[in-house]
Amino acid sequence: QVKPQFESRENRTCGIFKAIVYKTQVVAGINYFIKVQVSDTDYVHLRVFQSLPHENQGPSLVSFQTGKTRDDPLTYF
């Protein structure tokens, strides 16, 4: 659901957009930290916020880090 948000902010289209691993952080909702494969060799780390169910809002791309590799550790940012 956040692929269009990422593509818009990066001004690029991703042929591959596959989540590899994720971590969660519970706040007033949930922060998801997700490692995503965007090409054969390129990866990005996304921070996505999902608000509480009663707020009835979809996931929101908060920030991202580009230039990652498959082996880069997924850390909180």
All heavy atoms as a GROMACS GRO file, in nm:
protein
  628
    1GLN      N    1   0.081  -0.121   0.000
    1GLN     CA    2   0.000   0.000   0.000
    1GLN      C    3   0.085   0.126   0.000
    1GLN      O    4   0.035   0.231  -0.035
    1GLN     CB    5  -0.094   0.002   0.120
    1GLN     CG    6  -0.206  -0.099   0.112
    1GLN     CD    7  -0.299  -0.090   0.233
    1GLN    OE1    8  -0.259  -0.046   0.340
    1GLN    NE2    9  -0.422  -0.132   0.214
    2VAL      N   10   0.212   0.119   0.041
    2VAL     CA   11   0.295   0.239   0.045
    2VAL      C   12   0.384   0.253  -0.078
    2VAL      O   13   0.455   0.352  -0.091
    2VAL     CB   14   0.381   0.247   0.173
    2VAL    CG1   15   0.294   0.256   0.296
    2VAL    CG2   16   0.478   0.133   0.183
    3LYS      N   17   0.378   0.156  -0.171
    3LYS     CA   18   0.462   0.165  -0.291
    3LYS      C   19   0.438   0.295  -0.368
    3LYS      O   20   0.536   0.362  -0.403
    3LYS     CB   21   0.438   0.043  -0.381
    3LYS     CG   22   0.522   0.045  -0.507
    3LYS     CD   23   0.495  -0.074  -0.596
    3LYS     CE   24   0.580  -0.064  -0.722
    3LYS     NZ   25   0.549  -0.169  -0.818
    4PRO      N   26   0.313   0.336  -0.394
    4PRO     CA   27   0.293   0.463  -0.466
    4PRO      C   28   0.350   0.583  -0.390
    4PRO      O   29   0.402   0.676  -0.451
    4PRO     CB   30   0.142   0.476  -0.479
    4PRO     CG   31   0.088   0.337  -0.458
    4PRO     CD   32   0.187   0.267  -0.370
    5GLN      N   33   0.343   0.582  -0.257
    5GLN     CA   34   0.399   0.692  -0.177
    5GLN      C   35   0.550   0.699  -0.195
    5GLN      O   36   0.607   0.806  -0.213
    5GLN     CB   37   0.364   0.675  -0.029
    5GLN     CG   38   0.215   0.684   0.002
    5GLN     CD   39   0.185   0.651   0.146
    5GLN    OE1   40   0.244   0.709   0.237
    5GLN    NE2   41   0.092   0.559   0.169
    6PHE      N   42   0.615   0.582  -0.189
    6PHE     CA   43   0.761   0.577  -0.207
    6PHE      C   44   0.800   0.621  -0.348
    6PHE      O   45   0.889   0.705  -0.365
    6PHE     CB   46   0.814   0.436  -0.180
    6PHE     CG   47   0.960   0.421  -0.211
    6PHE    CD1   48   1.056   0.473  -0.124
    6PHE    CD2   49   1.003   0.358  -0.327
    6PHE    CE1   50   1.191   0.462  -0.154
    6PHE    CE2   51   1.138   0.347  -0.356
    6PHE     CZ   52   1.232   0.398  -0.269
    7GLU      N   53   0.732   0.567  -0.449
    7GLU     CA   54   0.766   0.601  -0.588
    7GLU      C   55   0.747   0.750  -0.614
    7GLU      O   56   0.828   0.812  -0.684
    7GLU     CB   57   0.681   0.518  -0.684
    7GLU     CG   58   0.720   0.372  -0.685
    7GLU     CD   59   0.633   0.287  -0.776
    7GLU    OE1   60   0.514   0.322  -0.796
    7GLU    OE2   61   0.684   0.186  -0.825
    8SER      N   62   0.645   0.809  -0.557
    8SER     CA   63   0.620   0.951  -0.575
    8SER      C   64   0.730   1.034  -0.509
    8SER      O   65   0.781   1.130  -0.569
    8SER     CB   66   0.484   0.987  -0.515
    8SER     OG   67   0.464   1.126  -0.514
    9ARG      N   68   0.770   0.998  -0.387
    9ARG     CA   69   0.872   1.076  -0.316
    9ARG      C   70   1.011   1.057  -0.374
    9ARG      O   71   1.094   1.147  -0.367
    9ARG     CB   72   0.869   1.041  -0.167
    9ARG     CG   73   0.744   1.101  -0.100
    9ARG     CD   74   0.714   1.046   0.035
    9ARG     NE   75   0.806   1.088   0.138
    9ARG     CZ   76   0.789   1.062   0.267
    9ARG    NH1   77   0.682   0.996   0.307
    9ARG    NH2   78   0.877   1.101   0.356
   10GLU      N   79   1.037   0.941  -0.435
   10GLU     CA   80   1.168   0.913  -0.496
   10GLU      C   81   1.168   0.948  -0.644
   10GLU      O   82   1.273   0.945  -0.709
   10GLU     CB   83   1.202   0.764  -0.481
   10GLU     CG   84   1.283   0.730  -0.361
   10GLU     CD   85   1.425   0.786  -0.364
   10GLU    OE1   86   1.512   0.734  -0.436
   10GLU    OE2   87   1.448   0.884  -0.292
   11ASN      N   88   1.050   0.977  -0.701
   11ASN     CA   89   1.035   1.009  -0.843
   11ASN      C   90   1.092   0.895  -0.929
   11ASN      O   91   1.172   0.918  -1.020
   11ASN     CB   92   1.100   1.142  -0.878
   11ASN     CG   93   1.050   1.194  -1.012
   11ASN    OD1   94   0.941   1.159  -1.056
   11ASN    ND2   95   1.131   1.276  -1.076
   12ARG      N   96   1.051   0.773  -0.898
   12ARG     CA   97   1.094   0.657  -0.974
   12ARG      C   98   0.987   0.550  -0.970
   12ARG      O   99   0.898   0.554  -0.886
   12ARG     CB  100   1.226   0.601  -0.921
   12ARG     CG  101   1.215   0.536  -0.784
   12ARG     CD  102   1.347   0.496  -0.724
   12ARG     NE  103   1.383   0.359  -0.755
   12ARG     CZ  104   1.479   0.294  -0.691
   12ARG    NH1  105   1.550   0.353  -0.597
   12ARG    NH2  106   1.508   0.170  -0.722
   13THR      N  107   0.996   0.457  -1.062
   13THR     CA  108   0.905   0.343  -1.064
   13THR      C  109   0.985   0.218  -1.033
   13THR      O  110   1.093   0.198  -1.088
   13THR     CB  111   0.839   0.329  -1.203
   13THR    OG1  112   0.769   0.451  -1.230
   13THR    CG2  113   0.741   0.214  -1.207
   14CYS      N  114   0.934   0.136  -0.947
   14CYS     CA  115   1.003   0.013  -0.905
   14CYS      C  116   0.936  -0.108  -0.969
   14CYS      O  117   0.819  -0.133  -0.946
   14CYS     CB  118   0.999  -0.001  -0.754
   14CYS     SG  119   1.073   0.136  -0.666
   15GLY      N  120   1.013  -0.181  -1.050
   15GLY     CA  121   0.961  -0.304  -1.108
   15GLY      C  122   0.945  -0.412  -1.003
   15GLY      O  123   0.856  -0.496  -1.010
   16ILE      N  124   1.032  -0.410  -0.903
   16ILE     CA  125   1.026  -0.503  -0.790
   16ILE      C  126   0.997  -0.420  -0.666
   16ILE      O  127   1.051  -0.312  -0.649
   16ILE     CB  128   1.162  -0.576  -0.772
   16ILE    CG1  129   1.200  -0.655  -0.896
   16ILE    CG2  130   1.158  -0.665  -0.648
   16ILE    CD1  131   1.341  -0.713  -0.890
   17PHE      N  132   0.909  -0.468  -0.582
   17PHE     CA  133   0.881  -0.401  -0.454
   17PHE      C  134   0.839  -0.510  -0.357
   17PHE      O  135   0.722  -0.533  -0.331
   17PHE     CB  136   0.771  -0.295  -0.470
   17PHE     CG  137   0.773  -0.190  -0.362
   17PHE    CD1  138   0.865  -0.086  -0.367
   17PHE    CD2  139   0.685  -0.194  -0.256
   17PHE    CE1  140   0.868   0.011  -0.268
   17PHE    CE2  141   0.687  -0.097  -0.157
   17PHE     CZ  142   0.779   0.005  -0.165
   18LYS      N  143   0.940  -0.584  -0.306
   18LYS     CA  144   0.916  -0.704  -0.227
   18LYS      C  145   0.971  -0.687  -0.086
   18LYS      O  146   1.090  -0.666  -0.069
   18LYS     CB  147   0.984  -0.823  -0.296
   18LYS     CG  148   0.968  -0.954  -0.224
   18LYS     CD  149   1.040  -1.064  -0.299
   18LYS     CE  150   1.034  -1.194  -0.222
   18LYS     NZ  151   1.113  -1.298  -0.287
   19ALA      N  152   0.883  -0.697   0.012
   19ALA     CA  153   0.927  -0.689   0.151
   19ALA      C  154   1.007  -0.813   0.186
   19ALA      O  155   0.965  -0.925   0.158
   19ALA     CB  156   0.806  -0.676   0.244
   20ILE      N  157   1.125  -0.793   0.244
   20ILE     CA  158   1.214  -0.904   0.280
   20ILE      C  159   1.202  -0.937   0.428
   20ILE      O  160   1.194  -1.052   0.467
   20ILE     CB  161   1.361  -0.867   0.245
   20ILE    CG1  162   1.375  -0.831   0.096
   20ILE    CG2  163   1.456  -0.980   0.285
   20ILE    CD1  164   1.340  -0.942   0.001
   21VAL      N  165   1.204  -0.834   0.511
   21VAL     CA  166   1.196  -0.852   0.656
   21VAL      C  167   1.137  -0.726   0.717
   21VAL      O  168   1.143  -0.619   0.656
   21VAL     CB  169   1.336  -0.884   0.715
   21VAL    CG1  170   1.429  -0.765   0.704
   21VAL    CG2  171   1.329  -0.933   0.858
   22TYR      N  172   1.078  -0.737   0.835
   22TYR     CA  173   1.025  -0.617   0.901
   22TYR      C  174   1.036  -0.632   1.052
   22TYR      O  175   1.049  -0.741   1.106
   22TYR     CB  176   0.880  -0.590   0.860
   22TYR     CG  177   0.778  -0.683   0.922
   22TYR    CD1  178   0.711  -0.644   1.038
   22TYR    CD2  179   0.751  -0.806   0.868
   22TYR    CE1  180   0.618  -0.728   1.097
   22TYR    CE2  181   0.658  -0.891   0.926
   22TYR     CZ  182   0.592  -0.851   1.040
   22TYR     OH  183   0.500  -0.934   1.099
   23LYS      N  184   1.029  -0.516   1.119
   23LYS     CA  185   1.022  -0.509   1.265
   23LYS      C  186   0.908  -0.413   1.298
   23LYS      O  187   0.872  -0.329   1.216
   23LYS     CB  188   1.152  -0.452   1.324
   23LYS     CG  189   1.273  -0.541   1.303
   23LYS     CD  190   1.395  -0.477   1.366
   23LYS     CE  191   1.517  -0.566   1.351
   23LYS     NZ  192   1.635  -0.509   1.416
   24THR      N  193   0.856  -0.425   1.418
   24THR     CA  194   0.750  -0.334   1.459
   24THR      C  195   0.788  -0.262   1.588
   24THR      O  196   0.872  -0.308   1.664
   24THR     CB  197   0.617  -0.409   1.484
   24THR    OG1  198   0.637  -0.506   1.586
   24THR    CG2  199   0.567  -0.475   1.358
   25GLN      N  200   0.727  -0.147   1.607
   25GLN     CA  201   0.741  -0.068   1.729
   25GLN      C  202   0.602  -0.016   1.763
   25GLN      O  203   0.541   0.054   1.682
   25GLN     CB  204   0.838   0.048   1.705
   25GLN     CG  205   0.852   0.140   1.824
   25GLN     CD  206   0.935   0.264   1.791
   25GLN    OE1  207   0.924   0.319   1.682
   25GLN    NE2  208   1.016   0.308   1.885
   26VAL      N  209   0.552  -0.050   1.880
   26VAL     CA  210   0.420  -0.006   1.920
   26VAL      C  211   0.430   0.134   1.978
   26VAL      O  212   0.508   0.158   2.070
   26VAL     CB  213   0.356  -0.104   2.020
   26VAL    CG1  214   0.221  -0.053   2.068
   26VAL    CG2  215   0.342  -0.241   1.958
   27VAL      N  216   0.354   0.226   1.922
   27VAL     CA  217   0.342   0.364   1.971
   27VAL      C  218   0.192   0.391   1.979
   27VAL      O  219   0.119   0.299   2.011
   27VAL     CB  220   0.419   0.462   1.877
   27VAL    CG1  221   0.569   0.443   1.893
   27VAL    CG2  222   0.382   0.444   1.733
   28ALA      N  223   0.147   0.509   1.948
   28ALA     CA  224   0.002   0.534   1.939
   28ALA      C  225  -0.042   0.486   1.801
   28ALA      O  226  -0.087   0.562   1.717
   28ALA     CB  227  -0.029   0.680   1.961
   29GLY      N  228  -0.024   0.359   1.779
   29GLY     CA  229  -0.037   0.293   1.651
   29GLY      C  230   0.085   0.202   1.639
   29GLY      O  231   0.142   0.163   1.741
   30ILE      N  232   0.126   0.169   1.519
   30ILE     CA  233   0.243   0.082   1.502
   30ILE      C  234   0.335   0.140   1.395
   30ILE      O  235   0.290   0.178   1.286
   30ILE     CB  236   0.201  -0.060   1.460
   30ILE    CG1  237   0.111  -0.124   1.565
   30ILE    CG2  238   0.324  -0.148   1.436
   30ILE    CD1  239   0.057  -0.259   1.526
   31ASN      N  240   0.464   0.150   1.429
   31ASN     CA  241   0.567   0.181   1.330
   31ASN      C  242   0.619   0.048   1.275
   31ASN      O  243   0.656  -0.040   1.352
   31ASN     CB  244   0.684   0.257   1.392
   31ASN     CG  245   0.656   0.404   1.408
   31ASN    OD1  246   0.589   0.465   1.325
   31ASN    ND2  247   0.706   0.462   1.514
   32TYR      N  248   0.621   0.036   1.143
   32TYR     CA  249   0.680  -0.080   1.078
   32TYR      C  250   0.810  -0.035   1.013
   32TYR      O  251   0.812   0.066   0.941
   32TYR     CB  252   0.587  -0.136   0.970
   32TYR     CG  253   0.464  -0.202   1.024
   32TYR    CD1  254   0.345  -0.132   1.040
   32TYR    CD2  255   0.465  -0.337   1.059
   32TYR    CE1  256   0.231  -0.193   1.089
   32TYR    CE2  257   0.350  -0.399   1.108
   32TYR     CZ  258   0.234  -0.326   1.122
   32TYR     OH  259   0.122  -0.387   1.171
   33PHE      N  260   0.916  -0.108   1.037
   33PHE     CA  261   1.044  -0.085   0.970
   33PHE      C  262   1.060  -0.202   0.873
   33PHE      O  263   1.067  -0.317   0.916
   33PHE     CB  264   1.158  -0.080   1.072
   33PHE     CG  265   1.144   0.034   1.168
   33PHE    CD1  266   1.069   0.022   1.284
   33PHE    CD2  267   1.204   0.157   1.142
   33PHE    CE1  268   1.054   0.128   1.372
   33PHE    CE2  269   1.190   0.263   1.230
   33PHE     CZ  270   1.115   0.249   1.344
   34ILE      N  271   1.065  -0.172   0.744
   34ILE     CA  272   1.056  -0.277   0.643
   34ILE      C  273   1.172  -0.267   0.545
   34ILE      O  274   1.198  -0.159   0.490
   34ILE     CB  275   0.924  -0.265   0.564
   34ILE    CG1  276   0.804  -0.254   0.659
   34ILE    CG2  277   0.908  -0.383   0.467
   34ILE    CD1  278   0.675  -0.211   0.592
   35LYS      N  279   1.241  -0.378   0.524
   35LYS     CA  280   1.344  -0.385   0.420
   35LYS      C  281   1.275  -0.431   0.292
   35LYS      O  282   1.210  -0.536   0.291
   35LYS     CB  283   1.454  -0.484   0.457
   35LYS     CG  284   1.566  -0.492   0.353
   35LYS     CD  285   1.670  -0.597   0.387
   35LYS     CE  286   1.746  -0.563   0.513
   35LYS     NZ  287   1.861  -0.650   0.537
   36VAL      N  288   1.288  -0.351   0.185
   36VAL     CA  289   1.219  -0.380   0.060
   36VAL      C  290   1.318  -0.389  -0.054
   36VAL      O  291   1.402  -0.300  -0.071
   36VAL     CB  292   1.114  -0.269   0.030
   36VAL    CG1  293   1.046  -0.293  -0.104
   36VAL    CG2  294   1.010  -0.262   0.141
   37GLN      N  295   1.306  -0.496  -0.132
   37GLN     CA  296   1.388  -0.511  -0.252
   37GLN      C  297   1.321  -0.433  -0.365
   37GLN      O  298   1.204  -0.454  -0.394
   37GLN     CB  299   1.400  -0.659  -0.291
   37GLN     CG  300   1.488  -0.683  -0.411
   37GLN     CD  301   1.503  -0.832  -0.442
   37GLN    OE1  302   1.439  -0.916  -0.382
   37GLN    NE2  303   1.589  -0.861  -0.537
   38VAL      N  304   1.397  -0.340  -0.428
   38VAL     CA  305   1.340  -0.257  -0.534
   38VAL      C  306   1.404  -0.285  -0.671
   38VAL      O  307   1.357  -0.234  -0.772
   38VAL     CB  308   1.349  -0.106  -0.501
   38VAL    CG1  309   1.258  -0.072  -0.383
   38VAL    CG2  310   1.491  -0.063  -0.473
   39SER      N  311   1.510  -0.365  -0.675
   39SER     CA  312   1.569  -0.412  -0.801
   39SER      C  313   1.651  -0.535  -0.768
   39SER      O  314   1.655  -0.579  -0.653
   39SER     CB  315   1.655  -0.304  -0.868
   39SER     OG  316   1.779  -0.291  -0.801
   40ASP      N  317   1.721  -0.589  -0.867
   40ASP     CA  318   1.800  -0.710  -0.842
   40ASP      C  319   1.901  -0.692  -0.730
   40ASP      O  320   1.928  -0.784  -0.654
   40ASP     CB  321   1.873  -0.754  -0.970
   40ASP     CG  322   1.776  -0.811  -1.072
   40ASP    OD1  323   1.664  -0.852  -1.034
   40ASP    OD2  324   1.812  -0.814  -1.191
   41THR      N  325   1.959  -0.571  -0.720
   41THR     CA  326   2.065  -0.549  -0.622
   41THR      C  327   2.037  -0.436  -0.524
   41THR      O  328   2.114  -0.415  -0.431
   41THR     CB  329   2.197  -0.516  -0.695
   41THR    OG1  330   2.176  -0.402  -0.777
   41THR    CG2  331   2.243  -0.633  -0.780
   42ASP      N  332   1.930  -0.360  -0.543
   42ASP     CA  333   1.902  -0.244  -0.459
   42ASP      C  334   1.790  -0.271  -0.359
   42ASP      O  335   1.688  -0.332  -0.392
   42ASP     CB  336   1.862  -0.123  -0.545
   42ASP     CG  337   1.976  -0.074  -0.632
   42ASP    OD1  338   2.093  -0.092  -0.593
   42ASP    OD2  339   1.947  -0.017  -0.739
   43TYR      N  340   1.812  -0.218  -0.240
   43TYR     CA  341   1.714  -0.232  -0.131
   43TYR      C  342   1.693  -0.096  -0.067
   43TYR      O  343   1.781  -0.010  -0.071
   43TYR     CB  344   1.765  -0.331  -0.025
   43TYR     CG  345   1.775  -0.472  -0.077
   43TYR    CD1  346   1.883  -0.512  -0.155
   43TYR    CD2  347   1.676  -0.565  -0.049
   43TYR    CE1  348   1.891  -0.642  -0.204
   43TYR    CE2  349   1.684  -0.695  -0.098
   43TYR     CZ  350   1.791  -0.732  -0.175
   43TYR     OH  351   1.799  -0.860  -0.223
   44VAL      N  352   1.576  -0.078  -0.009
   44VAL     CA  353   1.546   0.042   0.069
   44VAL      C  354   1.489  -0.002   0.203
   44VAL      O  355   1.435  -0.112   0.216
   44VAL     CB  356   1.447   0.137  -0.003
   44VAL    CG1  357   1.507   0.191  -0.131
   44VAL    CG2  358   1.314   0.070  -0.029
   45HIS      N  359   1.504   0.084   0.302
   45HIS     CA  360   1.441   0.063   0.433
   45HIS      C  361   1.330   0.166   0.446
   45HIS      O  362   1.354   0.285   0.424
   45HIS     CB  363   1.543   0.077   0.545
   45HIS     CG  364   1.645  -0.032   0.547
   45HIS    ND1  365   1.746  -0.036   0.641
   45HIS    CD2  366   1.662  -0.141   0.469
   45HIS    CE1  367   1.820  -0.144   0.619
   45HIS    NE2  368   1.772  -0.208   0.515
   46LEU      N  369   1.212   0.120   0.480
   46LEU     CA  370   1.097   0.209   0.495
   46LEU      C  371   1.053   0.213   0.640
   46LEU      O  372   1.060   0.111   0.710
   46LEU     CB  373   0.979   0.158   0.412
   46LEU     CG  374   1.000   0.127   0.265
   46LEU    CD1  375   0.870   0.078   0.203
   46LEU    CD2  376   1.051   0.249   0.191
   47ARG      N  377   1.006   0.329   0.683
   47ARG     CA  378   0.936   0.338   0.812
   47ARG      C  379   0.793   0.377   0.779
   47ARG      O  380   0.767   0.483   0.723
   47ARG     CB  381   0.999   0.441   0.905
   47ARG     CG  382   0.931   0.436   1.043
   47ARG     CD  383   1.005   0.517   1.147
   47ARG     NE  384   0.965   0.656   1.133
   47ARG     CZ  385   1.031   0.758   1.187
   47ARG    NH1  386   1.141   0.738   1.254
   47ARG    NH2  387   0.987   0.880   1.172
   48VAL      N  388   0.702   0.288   0.814
   48VAL     CA  389   0.560   0.306   0.782
   48VAL      C  390   0.482   0.312   0.912
   48VAL      O  391   0.502   0.227   1.000
   48VAL     CB  392   0.510   0.189   0.694
   48VAL    CG1  393   0.360   0.201   0.669
   48VAL    CG2  394   0.587   0.184   0.562
   49PHE      N  395   0.394   0.410   0.924
   49PHE     CA  396   0.312   0.424   1.044
   49PHE      C  397   0.169   0.380   1.012
   49PHE      O  398   0.109   0.426   0.915
   49PHE     CB  399   0.311   0.568   1.094
   49PHE     CG  400   0.222   0.588   1.214
   49PHE    CD1  401   0.258   0.538   1.337
   49PHE    CD2  402   0.102   0.655   1.203
   49PHE    CE1  403   0.177   0.554   1.448
   49PHE    CE2  404   0.020   0.673   1.313
   49PHE     CZ  405   0.057   0.622   1.435
   50GLN      N  406   0.117   0.290   1.095
   50GLN     CA  407  -0.023   0.250   1.087
   50GLN      C  408  -0.093   0.298   1.212
   50GLN      O  409  -0.058   0.256   1.323
   50GLN     CB  410  -0.034   0.097   1.075
   50GLN     CG  411  -0.177   0.046   1.076
   50GLN     CD  412  -0.258   0.092   0.956
   50GLN    OE1  413  -0.222   0.064   0.843
   50GLN    NE2  414  -0.364   0.165   0.980
   51SER      N  415  -0.189   0.388   1.194
   51SER     CA  416  -0.259   0.444   1.309
   51SER      C  417  -0.353   0.340   1.370
   51SER      O  418  -0.375   0.233   1.315
   51SER     CB  419  -0.337   0.569   1.269
   51SER     OG  420  -0.431   0.536   1.168
   52LEU      N  421  -0.408   0.375   1.484
   52LEU     CA  422  -0.500   0.286   1.554
   52LEU      C  423  -0.625   0.262   1.469
   52LEU      O  424  -0.666   0.350   1.393
   52LEU     CB  425  -0.538   0.347   1.689
   52LEU     CG  426  -0.422   0.363   1.787
   52LEU    CD1  427  -0.464   0.445   1.907
   52LEU    CD2  428  -0.368   0.227   1.829
   53PRO      N  429  -0.686   0.144   1.482
   53PRO     CA  430  -0.800   0.108   1.397
   53PRO      C  431  -0.916   0.208   1.398
   53PRO      O  432  -0.974   0.234   1.294
   53PRO     CB  433  -0.845  -0.027   1.452
   53PRO     CG  434  -0.725  -0.084   1.519
   53PRO     CD  435  -0.648   0.035   1.571
   54HIS      N  436  -0.945   0.266   1.513
   54HIS     CA  437  -1.060   0.358   1.520
   54HIS      C  438  -1.034   0.488   1.443
   54HIS      O  439  -1.128   0.562   1.414
   54HIS     CB  440  -1.097   0.389   1.666
   54HIS     CG  441  -1.000   0.478   1.736
   54HIS    ND1  442  -0.887   0.429   1.799
   54HIS    CD2  443  -0.998   0.613   1.753
   54HIS    CE1  444  -0.820   0.531   1.852
   54HIS    NE2  445  -0.885   0.642   1.826
   55GLU      N  446  -0.910   0.516   1.407
   55GLU     CA  447  -0.881   0.637   1.329
   55GLU      C  448  -0.908   0.615   1.181
   55GLU      O  449  -0.913   0.709   1.103
   55GLU     CB  450  -0.736   0.681   1.353
   55GLU     CG  451  -0.714   0.726   1.496
   55GLU     CD  452  -0.571   0.769   1.524
   55GLU    OE1  453  -0.498   0.800   1.427
   55GLU    OE2  454  -0.533   0.774   1.641
   56ASN      N  455  -0.922   0.488   1.140
   56ASN     CA  456  -0.966   0.452   1.006
   56ASN      C  457  -0.880   0.516   0.896
   56ASN      O  458  -0.933   0.574   0.802
   56ASN     CB  459  -1.115   0.489   0.988
   56ASN     CG  460  -1.178   0.410   0.875
   56ASN    OD1  461  -1.129   0.302   0.840
   56ASN    ND2  462  -1.284   0.463   0.817
   57GLN      N  463  -0.748   0.508   0.912
   57GLN     CA  464  -0.656   0.560   0.811
   57GLN      C  465  -0.562   0.449   0.768
   57GLN      O  466  -0.525   0.363   0.847
   57GLN     CB  467  -0.576   0.677   0.866
   57GLN     CG  468  -0.660   0.797   0.901
   57GLN     CD  469  -0.576   0.912   0.955
   57GLN    OE1  470  -0.456   0.900   0.968
   57GLN    NE2  471  -0.641   1.022   0.986
   58GLY      N  472  -0.522   0.453   0.641
   58GLY     CA  473  -0.431   0.352   0.588
   58GLY      C  474  -0.289   0.379   0.634
   58GLY      O  475  -0.260   0.478   0.701
   59PRO      N  476  -0.198   0.290   0.598
   59PRO     CA  477  -0.058   0.307   0.634
   59PRO      C  478   0.002   0.429   0.566
   59PRO      O  479  -0.034   0.463   0.453
   59PRO     CB  480   0.009   0.178   0.588
   59PRO     CG  481  -0.084   0.118   0.490
   59PRO     CD  482  -0.221   0.168   0.522
   60SER      N  483   0.096   0.493   0.634
   60SER     CA  484   0.158   0.614   0.583
   60SER      C  485   0.310   0.599   0.584
   60SER      O  486   0.368   0.560   0.686
   60SER     CB  487   0.115   0.731   0.673
   60SER     OG  488   0.191   0.845   0.646
   61LEU      N  489   0.373   0.629   0.472
   61LEU     CA  490   0.518   0.625   0.462
   61LEU      C  491   0.575   0.746   0.534
   61LEU      O  492   0.554   0.860   0.492
   61LEU     CB  493   0.562   0.624   0.314
   61LEU     CG  494   0.712   0.622   0.288
   61LEU    CD1  495   0.777   0.497   0.346
   61LEU    CD2  496   0.740   0.631   0.139
   62VAL      N  497   0.646   0.724   0.644
   62VAL     CA  498   0.700   0.832   0.725
   62VAL      C  499   0.837   0.874   0.673
   62VAL      O  500   0.864   0.991   0.653
   62VAL     CB  501   0.710   0.790   0.874
   62VAL    CG1  502   0.775   0.899   0.956
   62VAL    CG2  503   0.574   0.754   0.928
   63SER      N  504   0.926   0.777   0.654
   63SER     CA  505   1.059   0.808   0.602
   63SER      C  506   1.117   0.683   0.540
   63SER      O  507   1.063   0.573   0.554
   63SER     CB  508   1.150   0.863   0.712
   63SER     OG  509   1.168   0.768   0.814
   64PHE      N  510   1.230   0.701   0.472
   64PHE     CA  511   1.295   0.587   0.408
   64PHE      C  512   1.443   0.615   0.392
   64PHE      O  513   1.487   0.729   0.398
   64PHE     CB  514   1.231   0.555   0.272
   64PHE     CG  515   1.230   0.669   0.175
   64PHE    CD1  516   1.335   0.689   0.087
   64PHE    CD2  517   1.122   0.756   0.170
   64PHE    CE1  518   1.334   0.794  -0.003
   64PHE    CE2  519   1.120   0.861   0.080
   64PHE     CZ  520   1.227   0.880  -0.007
   65GLN      N  521   1.518   0.507   0.374
   65GLN     CA  522   1.662   0.515   0.351
   65GLN      C  523   1.691   0.434   0.225
   65GLN      O  524   1.651   0.318   0.215
   65GLN     CB  525   1.740   0.456   0.469
   65GLN     CG  526   1.718   0.530   0.599
   65GLN     CD  527   1.783   0.460   0.717
   65GLN    OE1  528   1.802   0.340   0.717
   65GLN    NE2  529   1.818   0.537   0.818
   66THR      N  530   1.760   0.496   0.130
   66THR     CA  531   1.794   0.428   0.006
   66THR      C  532   1.940   0.384   0.008
   66THR      O  533   2.013   0.412   0.102
   66THR     CB  534   1.770   0.521  -0.115
   66THR    OG1  535   1.849   0.638  -0.099
   66THR    CG2  536   1.622   0.560  -0.127
   67GLY      N  537   1.981   0.313  -0.097
   67GLY     CA  538   2.120   0.271  -0.109
   67GLY      C  539   2.156   0.158  -0.015
   67GLY      O  540   2.271   0.143   0.025
   68LYS      N  541   2.060   0.078   0.022
   68LYS     CA  542   2.084  -0.034   0.114
   68LYS      C  543   2.114  -0.162   0.036
   68LYS      O  544   2.082  -0.173  -0.082
   68LYS     CB  545   1.962  -0.056   0.204
   68LYS     CG  546   1.929   0.062   0.293
   68LYS     CD  547   2.038   0.083   0.396
   68LYS     CE  548   2.003   0.190   0.496
   68LYS     NZ  549   2.106   0.204   0.598
   69THR      N  550   2.173  -0.259   0.103
   69THR     CA  551   2.197  -0.390   0.045
   69THR      C  552   2.115  -0.494   0.122
   69THR      O  553   2.061  -0.464   0.229
   69THR     CB  554   2.346  -0.432   0.052
   69THR    OG1  555   2.380  -0.453   0.189
   69THR    CG2  556   2.437  -0.325  -0.008
   70ARG      N  557   2.109  -0.616   0.068
   70ARG     CA  558   2.034  -0.721   0.136
   70ARG      C  559   2.090  -0.749   0.274
   70ARG      O  560   2.017  -0.787   0.366
   70ARG     CB  561   2.034  -0.848   0.050
   70ARG     CG  562   1.948  -0.957   0.106
   70ARG     CD  563   1.944  -1.080   0.015
   70ARG     NE  564   1.854  -1.181   0.070
   70ARG     CZ  565   1.726  -1.193   0.038
   70ARG    NH1  566   1.671  -1.111  -0.049
   70ARG    NH2  567   1.652  -1.288   0.092
   71ASP      N  568   2.220  -0.730   0.292
   71ASP     CA  569   2.285  -0.763   0.418
   71ASP      C  570   2.284  -0.650   0.521
   71ASP      O  571   2.322  -0.672   0.636
   71ASP     CB  572   2.430  -0.804   0.393
   71ASP     CG  573   2.439  -0.932   0.310
   71ASP    OD1  574   2.348  -1.017   0.322
   71ASP    OD2  575   2.534  -0.946   0.233
   72ASP      N  576   2.244  -0.529   0.482
   72ASP     CA  577   2.240  -0.419   0.579
   72ASP      C  578   2.139  -0.450   0.688
   72ASP      O  579   2.027  -0.493   0.659
   72ASP     CB  580   2.200  -0.287   0.511
   72ASP     CG  581   2.314  -0.226   0.431
   72ASP    OD1  582   2.430  -0.258   0.459
   72ASP    OD2  583   2.285  -0.147   0.338
   73PRO      N  584   2.176  -0.430   0.815
   73PRO     CA  585   2.081  -0.458   0.923
   73PRO      C  586   1.966  -0.358   0.922
   73PRO      O  587   1.983  -0.241   0.890
   73PRO     CB  588   2.166  -0.443   1.049
   73PRO     CG  589   2.280  -0.355   1.010
   73PRO     CD  590   2.305  -0.382   0.864
   74LEU      N  591   1.849  -0.407   0.953
   74LEU     CA  592   1.730  -0.323   0.961
   74LEU      C  593   1.726  -0.264   1.101
   74LEU      O  594   1.709  -0.336   1.200
   74LEU     CB  595   1.605  -0.407   0.934
   74LEU     CG  596   1.472  -0.333   0.930
   74LEU    CD1  597   1.473  -0.226   0.820
   74LEU    CD2  598   1.359  -0.431   0.905
   75THR      N  599   1.747  -0.132   1.112
   75THR     CA  600   1.750  -0.067   1.242
   75THR      C  601   1.642   0.040   1.250
   75THR      O  602   1.588   0.084   1.149
   75THR     CB  603   1.888  -0.001   1.265
   75THR    OG1  604   1.913   0.091   1.159
   75THR    CG2  605   1.997  -0.106   1.269
   76TYR      N  606   1.614   0.083   1.370
   76TYR     CA  607   1.516   0.190   1.392
   76TYR      C  608   1.576   0.323   1.346
   76TYR      O  609   1.691   0.352   1.375
   76TYR     CB  610   1.478   0.196   1.540
   76TYR     CG  611   1.403   0.073   1.585
   76TYR    CD1  612   1.472  -0.040   1.626
   76TYR    CD2  613   1.265   0.071   1.585
   76TYR    CE1  614   1.404  -0.154   1.666
   76TYR    CE2  615   1.195  -0.043   1.625
   76TYR     CZ  616   1.266  -0.155   1.664
   76TYR     OH  617   1.198  -0.266   1.703
   77PHE      N  618   1.498   0.399   1.273
   77PHE     CA  619   1.545   0.531   1.226
   77PHE      C  620   1.431   0.628   1.226
   77PHE      O  621   1.317   0.591   1.237
   77PHE     CB  622   1.611   0.521   1.088
   77PHE     CG  623   1.521   0.472   0.980
   77PHE    CD1  624   1.450   0.560   0.900
   77PHE    CD2  625   1.509   0.336   0.954
   77PHE    CE1  626   1.368   0.514   0.798
   77PHE    CE2  627   1.428   0.290   0.852
   77PHE     CZ  628   1.356   0.378   0.775
   0.00000   0.00000   0.00000
